[in-house]
């Protein structure tokens, strides 16, 4: 069967355009550093000597938690120890406690998200040390159409371009992994 001349001309042009399209840049895998708190994390706060202040607090989208007696405290982007010190300083500066001893623990990490050619895309709980292939496994594995060699990782702001990720790439809370479709 002969194809109309227009289709014969368009096919090589489309293939050439696809070959020139910019590929996602690879993401350099760095060993996970100290965990930084962010929106969606749930922390357990306790204050030595005052059980009334103990409780679970969700970090809001602005990186703050609202603590009784001292109000909103910015803890987003800080390690647990830095966040404890920020809350201690706030208790002292507000005159609520003279020698506060705050303890924070992460009760629940914010999610990672897996989409594309996986069996069950969606949000999954992050665990420190988690890799891209472990996230795919949580999502039920690859579909038959998935390209097992091509994972994309979106980290940080949505304005950034996704980067290529290897199966062993370490994830951070909030990461979005996309399993792409293979061409043939």
N, C-alpha and C positions, 0 to 999 in steps of 0.2 A: 504494500500500500504506500503510495506516495503522499508525503506531507505537503501542504500548501507552502509555497515559497516563503511566506512571511514567518511561519513557524520555524522553518529551517534556519533562517537568519537570526531569529530571536534566541534560540537555544544556545548557540555559542556565545552570544552577547551576555546572556544571563549567567552562564558558567564562568565567563571571564570576570564579571562583576563580583560574583560570589568568591572567587579566588583572591580578588583584591581587597575584600572587606577586611577591616582590621580585626585581628584575632584578639581574644581576651589575653591580657598580659598575665604571666604566672605570678602567683602570690608567693612571696618568700615565707617559708614556714619557720617561725621563730618559736623556741621553747616557750611554753606558757609562763608568763610572769605572775606577779601577785595579782589576785583577783581584784578588780575595781568595781565597786557597787554602782548600780544604775537603776533606771526606772523599771519597775516590775519585780525587782528582788524583794523578798520578804525577810526581814531581820528580826531576831529575837533580842530584845533589850532587857537587861537586868541592871539594877543599881544596888550595890551592896548597902544593906541597912534600910532599904525602902522598897519593900515588895509591891507597894501600890503603883510604882512606876513600871514594873515589869510587864511585858506584853509583846505581841507580834505587831510589827509595823511594816507596811508596804511602802517602798520607795516610790514616790510619784514620778510623773514624766519630767518634772523639773529637777529631779535628784534630791528631793527633800522628804523628810519624815516629820510628822507633827507629834512632838513629845509633850505630855502634860506638864504644866507649870512653866515651860520655857518656849513653847511654840515650835515653829518650823525650823529645822536645822538642815543645812546643806551637807549631804553625805555622798551624793553622786560623784563618781570619778575618784573616789578615795578608797584606800584599803580599809579593812576592818579596823585595824589599829589607829589609822588616821581619823576614821569616823568616830571611834570611841573618844579620842582626844578632843575632837571638835565638840562633842556633846558634853564632855567634862568641863571644857572651857566655858561653854554656854551656861551650865549650871552654876559655875563660880561667878561669871559676870552678871548673871541675873540675881545673885544673892540667894539662890534657893538652897544650895548645898555648899558647905565650906570645903570639904575634901571629898568630892564625888569619886566613886569608883564604878565606872560604867563598863559593862561587858556586852559585846555584840557578837552574835553568831548568825550565820546565814541559815535560815530555815528552808528557804526555797529560792533557787536561782531563777533568773528570767529565762525565757525559752530560746531555743534555736528553732529555725523553720526549714523544712525540707519540702521541695516541690519539683515539678517536672515529671520525668519518667521514673517515678517510684510508685510502689503499690498503694501506699496510704500517705499522701502528702499532708502536711499540717505542722503544728507547733509541738515540740517535744521538750521535756525538761533537760536543761543543760547540766552536765556534770564536768567538773574540772578534769582536764586530760583527754576529753572527748575528741575523736578525729572525724573527718568527713565521712569515711566509710562506716564508722559506727553510727553516725546520724542516718545514713542511708539504710542501715540494718534496722534501726528503730522504725523507719518508715516502711518496713516490710520488704526491703530490697528493691532491686531494679526491675522495671517491666521488661518484657522481651524486646521492646523497641529502643531501650536505653543504650547510650554509648557509655560503656563502663570506663572508658579512658577519658571522658570529658565531664568534669564537674565544674560548676561555676560557683564562686563564693562572693557574696555581697556582704561587706563589713563596713560598719560606720554609716555615714549618711546615705540616703537614697539617691543623692545626686552623683555619687561615685559610680564608675563603671565596674561591673562584676569582673573578678579575676579568676584565672584558672586555678583549680585546687587539685592537688594529688590526693589519693585516698587516705594517706597518712597525715594530711595537713591538720594541725591542731585548731580546734574551733574556739571561739569566744562566745560568751552569752550574747544573744541578739543576732548572731550570724544567720544568713539565709543561704542555703545550699540549693542549687538547681542541678538536677541530673538531666542532661540534654539528650535529644533524640539522635540516633545514628542515621547517617544518610543512606547506607546500603546494607 
